C-alpha cells in the first residue's frame, strides 16, 4: 500500500516538481587542509624582472607545498572502502581500511594523553568492520549521519585523515576549522553529532529531502544500542515507515551503553523494536567484514530500489573504553573479545606478507599525517 505524504510536505500542486539538482562531487581530500595555500593565477600590476622572479619562486614553493599536501591526502584516500583496490584485491583493500581506522584511533588516544587534542574523543576500536563493510556499498550523493563514535565512518567515507586529525587538534585547517572537534563533523555527504536521540530524525529529514527532490540516493544513519532509550527514535521510525523514506538505519550494538551492559539497559528484542513499525530488518552477530558487507549490500540495494527504510542490526563489541579511560567492564570479557576482533578475523584470509606490508604502509602514512597535523598553525 502506498501512503501519500502529508500535503504540507509535498511540492505545491500548481508547480512542476523540479528535476533533482546535480549533487556536486565531494571536494578533493586536500581541500580541507590546503585552504591557506592560495596560488594567484594572474598579476595585474607591472613588475620588474626581480619582482617577477621572486613571485615566480614563491609560486613554485607554494605549488610544491600544495603538491606535498595533496600527496598526503591522496594516500589517505587510497583506501576509501567504496574504492577498495589494493593490488587488485578487495579483501586487501578492506583490511587496509580497517587497519588504518584502528591505528588512527589508537594514535588519537596517545595524542590525547599528550594533551594536544581539542575536547574529548570516542574511539571505535573493535567496530571497524561495520564502517568498512557498510560504506563500501555507498556512492556519491548518498549521505551518512554518524554519532559521537564517528571517526571510522568518516575515514571510510572520505579518506580525509589529515583533515580529521587537524580538526580534533583544534587546527583551523581541520575539516570544520577546528570548531567541531571529534564529535561534530560536517563535510560533503557526512555529518555527525553527539546528541544521540537527534541523529535519527535528522537523518530521516535528509532522506525526506532526497525523496521530495526525486534523487536516486539514500540517507544512512549509524546509531548505537544506547540510543534505543531515546523517545525521538520511535517517533522517527513511525514517520520513516509511514512516509516510505529512503533511509538505511545501521544499529551498532556494542553491548555497552557507556558503562551500562545492554542486559541492564535494553529490554526485549532490538530487532522487534524496528519490526513493530513494519520495517524490514537484517540482523548479524559478527566482526567479519565480509559477512557484514554481504548484509549491507543487500539492504543498501533494497533501500535504493524500493525507496523504503530498512534496518541493519550489527551485534559487535567495543574493545576500548567508552571515551578515554572510563572502562569498568570485566577484564576477562574484553580479553576474550580481542580473539575475534575484526582485523584478526579478516587477517586469516590474507597472506602474512601482504598484511604485514599493509601494516607497515599504514604506520608510515599515519606518521606523516600526524607530523603534518602537528606542524599546522
Secondary structure as UniProt FT lines:
FT   HELIX           7..9
FT   TURN            13..14
FT   HELIX           29..32
FT   TURN            35..36
FT   HELIX           49..77
FT   TURN            78..79
FT   HELIX           81..83
FT   TURN            87..88
FT   HELIX           90..114
FT   TURN            125..126
FT   HELIX           128..135
FT   TURN            136..137
FT   TURN            140..141
FT   STRAND          143..146
FT   HELIX           151..158
FT   HELIX           161..168
FT   TURN            169..170
FT   TURN            172..173
FT   TURN            175..178
FT   TURN            181..183
FT   STRAND          186..187
FT   TURN            188..189
FT   STRAND          190..192
FT   HELIX           196..213
FT   STRAND          219..224
FT   HELIX           225..229
FT   HELIX           231..242
FT   TURN            243..244
FT   STRAND          247..253
FT   STRAND          256..257
FT   TURN            258..259
FT   STRAND          260..261
FT   HELIX           262..265
FT   HELIX           270..275
FT   TURN            276..278
FT   STRAND          280..285
FT   HELIX           289..306
FT   STRAND          310..315
FT   HELIX           331..337
FT   HELIX           338..340
FT   HELIX           342..347
FT   TURN            348..349
FT   HELIX           352..375
//
